[in-house]
Amino acid sequence: MSDSFDNGREVALEPQGEWERLLTAANAGDGAAFARFLTLITPVMRGIIRARAGTMGSDEHEDILQEVLLAVHLKRGTWQGDRPVRPWLYAVARHKIVDAFRKRGSAIQVPIEAFEETLPAERSDEPMAARDLTAMLDQIDERSATIVRAIAIEGESAETAGERVGLSAGAARVSMHRAMKRLSALAERMTR
């Protein structure tokens, strides 16, 4: 009967209660029992990690395994001696695998060199480029241009920009929105 595979080798099931006996002794201060416990659980944990985190590479699997073993060492006092060890270990492994996926995120990393020829070139004729910004702002009323400069360019709050032109914060936001719509229409006309 086998429990897991470690690098292609079958790993035999531990005798019933062996893990519990070793962890109980380890929690009582027996270092040799804890070392034996870790030796026995490592191939099983490695198999679980490989099965659950199959999309990750083997180096990431080993990192997760080390996190699991460290967590087992640090949290072994939380195991309740009257319960089986296996579900407790599986929970530790599951949490560490989830943590690894969270750290990794959902981003996929692809070298940009592979797509270099298909990526669009940077546009230098954007109507909102710095050289066109002043000309476009000159085409709207002064109060709206001042609000756009203050909020969108200088990063001021709507309250501060509104005070500058004698408007409430809400009115400044409305004015900013309307000015941006006018600037957007101007930009669209310039690109035609």
N, C-alpha and C positions, 0 to 999 in steps of 0.2 A: 504494500500500500504506500502511496506517495502523497505528499502534501503540496509540494511546490517544485519548481525547477530553479537551479542556480547555475548559470552558465552551461546549460545543457545537461547537468547532472540532476538526477532525482534526489530530493531531500526527504528522508523518511519522517513520518509523523513522530512527534515526541510521545513517549509513553503517557498514558492518561494521567494528568495531574503533575507531570514533571515540571512544566513551566511554573505552575502555581507553587510547587514545593521550592523551586529555586528562587523565585521572586520573594517568597515569604522569608527564606533564609537571608536573601540579600537585604531586605528591609530590616532584618534583625542585626545587620552589620557584617554579614559574611561576604567579603569581597570576591572570593573565589566563586561562590554561587552566582554572584551577579555577572562575573565575567563569562561563566558557562551559559547563563541565561541569554546574555547578549549574543554569544556565539550561536546558540540554537535559533534565536528569532531572526537573526540577520538575513539568512537566505529566504525565509518566508516573507519578511517585510519587503525584501528586494523584488520578489515575485509579485506581490500586491502592487507595489509602486509601478512596476513595468506594465502590469495589466491596466491600471487605472490612469496612468499618465503616458499612455502609448505614443501620443503625439510629440512628447518631449524627447530630447536626445538622451543617450546613456549617461552623459556627464551630468545632466540635470537630474536623472534618476538617482545617481549616487549622491548628489547634493541633498536631495529629499531624504534619502536613506540616512544620511548623517544627521539631518534635522530630526528625523524620527527617533534615532538612537539617543540623541541629546535630550529630546523631550521625555523619552522613557526614563532616562537617568534623573532628570530634574523633577519629574512628576510621579515617580514610582510610588511615592507615599500616598497618592490619591487612589491607587488601586485598592479595592476592598477585598481583603483576603478570603472572604466567604463566597466570592464570585469567580467565574472563570477569567483567566488572563486574556485569552484570545479576543473576545469582543472589545475589551479595553484597548488592546494593542491596535486592533483594526480602526478604532475610533481615532487614536493618536495619528495613525498613518493617514486616514482620510482627511483629517484637519490639516496635516502638513502638505498633502497633495493639493488641497484647495488653496492653501496659502501660496504655494508655488505657482499655481495658475493665476492667482490674483497679482502676484509680483510680476509675472510675465506679461500680463495684460493680453488683450486680443490683437495686438499689433503683429503684423507679419512683416518680417524684415527681408527685403529683396534688394540686392545690389542694383543701384541706379545705372551702372554701366551697361547692363543688359538692355536698357530701354533708352539709352542716350539718343539714338537716332530717331526715335518715335516721339520724344517729348517735344512740345512746341517751344520755339525760341522765345526768349523774353521779349515782351512788347515794349518798345520805347516810345510808342505813339499813344500811350494811355492819356485820355483827355484830362485826368485828374493829376497828372504828373506835376511836379513842382513848378515847372515853367508855365503851365497853363492855369494853375490854381488862382493866381492873382487876376488873370484876365477873366476867369469865370466868376469870381467873387465880385468883380467890378460890374457884372451884368445883373446883379440883384441889388435890392435896396440896402442901404448902409447898415441899418439896424440888424437885418438878417445876416449880412456878411460879418458883422461884429460878433454876433452870437455863434455863427459857424466857426469863426477863427478861435473864439474863446473856448468853446466846448470840444469841437472835433480836432482842432490843431494843438491848442495849448493845454487841453485836458482839464479845464476848469469845470466846476460843478454848474448845474443849471441855475442854482441859487445865485452864485457869484456872477455868472454871465448876465442873468436877468437884472441884478442890481446895477450893473454897469450901464444898461440901456433903459432902466426904469420899468422893468417888467417883473412880475412874480415868477417864481421858479416854474410853475405850471405853464404860464404863458410863454416863458423862454423855451420850454420843451416843445410846445406847439409850434412856435416860430422856427425852431431848429428843424423840426420835421418838415414843415412846409418849404423851408429854404433848401433842404436836401432833395426834396422832390423836384424843385425848380432846377437845381444843379444837375440832377440826374437827367432831366429832359434836355438841358443844354449839352451835356456830355454825349447823349445819344445823337443829337443833331450834328455835333462835331465829328462823330465817327462815320457818318453816312457819306 
